[in-house]
Amino acid sequence: MEWALRGSGPRGPVDLSGTATDVARRGPDGHWRYLIDNPFGTS
């Protein structure tokens, strides 16, 4: 998933972006759980 964060911080403009890797699995109780939550992808 592509993501972007733009705004202002105490030191000036903030402009970040990247590709995230998320893997989720549904448990026996029907609830989803994250197995992998990596906001910076694989590179």
Secondary structure, DSSP 8 states (H G I E B T S, - for coil): -EEEEEEEETTEEEEEEEE-EEEEEE-TTS-EEEEEEETT---
